[in-house]
Amino acid sequence: MAVSLFATSCFSKGRTIPEKAEAVTPFDASRYLGTWHEVARFDFKFERGLSKTTANYALNEDGSIKVINRGYNAEKGKWKEAEGKAVFIGDPNIAMLKVSFFGPFYTGYNVIAIDPEYKYALVAGKNLDYLWLLSREPTMPQEIIDQYLAIAKAIGYDTSRLLWVEQ
């Protein structure tokens, strides 16, 4: 559930979702599984320089969600991949999770908007430093982009910081 969280920070008992954000409810994790393309993201060091970024989610036997984030580094001419695990923080009908790519360290992963068909999603990290627009296809309709940007702005995100991912 990270859209493309190659990084993670220490998960604490503190807030795992931005103050004005609300996770989607009801949420159907089985419909969220599969591959998502990053349409836009806030840039951070673990994804810096990556294009063609995707996140793939699959159910693990223990009920957690396997996360495989992948992106292409054109400068190095190779793919970068990270495997992690996501778990619901509480009720699995609420899209509030924590994700880890590095052992016991977790960070918030929150689906804060999703269309009824589960084709487009807006994902917030634990604070206003992490934001992703995801799509089942490499592109997203402009009206959905506009809708999701309005939601992000209302929460307090500076959407001018978004990096539009080359697919």
N, C-alpha and C positions, 0 to 999 in steps of 0.2 A: 503494500500500500504506500509505498512511497512513490509517489511518482518516481522520481529518480533520486533517491537519497543515497548517494555514495558515501555520505558522511553521517555521523551520528554523534550526539553528545550525551553526556551522562544523564540518565533518566532519574529524576528525583520525584519526591512526593509533591513537588510544586506543580504549577499549571502546565498542562501539555497541549493547550490550544490558546490562540490569542484571545484576549479578554472579550472582545465584541463578537467573536466567531461562535457559531453553533454547528455542531456536527449533524450531518444528515440523519434523520430518523423518520420513518423506518428505513433501515438499510439492509440490503440483501447481499451478503458477502459472496454467495455463489454466483450472482450475476456480475459481480465486480472482477471475478477471476479472469485470467487471460491476459492478452497483451494490450498495453496502452502506449501511445506515442506522446512524447512531450512536445506540445505546441509552443509553450513558453515557460520560462522559469526565472527565478531570481538566481543569478550566477553565484556560485560558491566554489571553493577550491577543489572539491572532489569531482566536480563536473566541468570545471573550466576547460575550454577548448574542445568540448565534445559536441558532435552533431549526431543526427540520426538516433537520438536517445529514445530508449523504450524501457518500460518496466513490465515484467511479466509476473503474474501472481498465480500461485497454485496452492491447493490445500495439502498440508502435511498430514500424516497419519495421526499426529497428536492434536489436531484441530487448529494448530497455528497455520500461518500462511507463509509459504516460501516466496521470497522476493528475489527476482534476478533483474538487476539494472544493467543496461548495456548502452554504450555509446561509442562513436567512432572518433578517434583523434587523427585528423587529417595531417597534422604536422608530423606525427610519428608514423602515420600510415598503418595504424593498427586499432583494433577494437579493445575497449576496456570493459570489464565486466565485474560486478560485485554481487555476491549472494548474501541475502539476509533473511531475517525472520520477523514477522509481524504478529502481534497478539492484540486482542481487544482489551481495552483498559477495564471495561465493565460489561454492560449489556451488549451482546453481539448485534442487536438491532439498532445500535447507535454507532455511526461511523467514526468512532474515536479509538484510535489504536496507538500502540507504541511499536517502533521498529528498531532493529539492531542489525548492524553489519559488522560490529566489532565486539564479540563476546558479550559481556554482561552490560554493556552500555546501550541504553535505549533513548530514543527521542520521540516526540509526538508526531503522529501522522493522522490528519483529520480530513475526511472528505466533507467539505462544507457546501458543496452544490453538486448535483448530478441530475441529468435529464431522465425522464421516465423510462427511456429505452436503454439506459446505462451505456450511452455512446460518448458522452462528454462529462468531464468531471473537473471540479476546482478543488485543489488540495492545499491545505495549510499545514505548516509545520507547527512547532511548539510556540513560535512567536512571529513577529512581523518580518523576520529575516528569511523566511522560507515560504515560497508560493509556487504552485505549478498549475498550468492548464493542460489537461490531458484529453486525448481523443483516441477512439479505436482506430481511426485513420490518421495519416500524417498531417491532415489539415482539419480545421474546425470552421463551421460557418460563422461569418462575421456577426450575425445577430446573437449567437451564443457567446462569442468572445466579448461583445459589448455588455451582455447581461452579466457575465462572470466578472468582468472588470468593475462594473458598478457594485457588485457584492463586495469585492476585495477592497475597493475604495471606502465603502461604508464601514468596513471593519477597521480601516486605518492603514492599509497597505499603500505604499507609494508605487503605483503601477508603472510609472515611467522607468523604473528599475528593471522591468521585465526584459529578458533576453528572448527574442523570438528564434526558436531553434530551427536550424537548417535541416530539413528532412531529405 
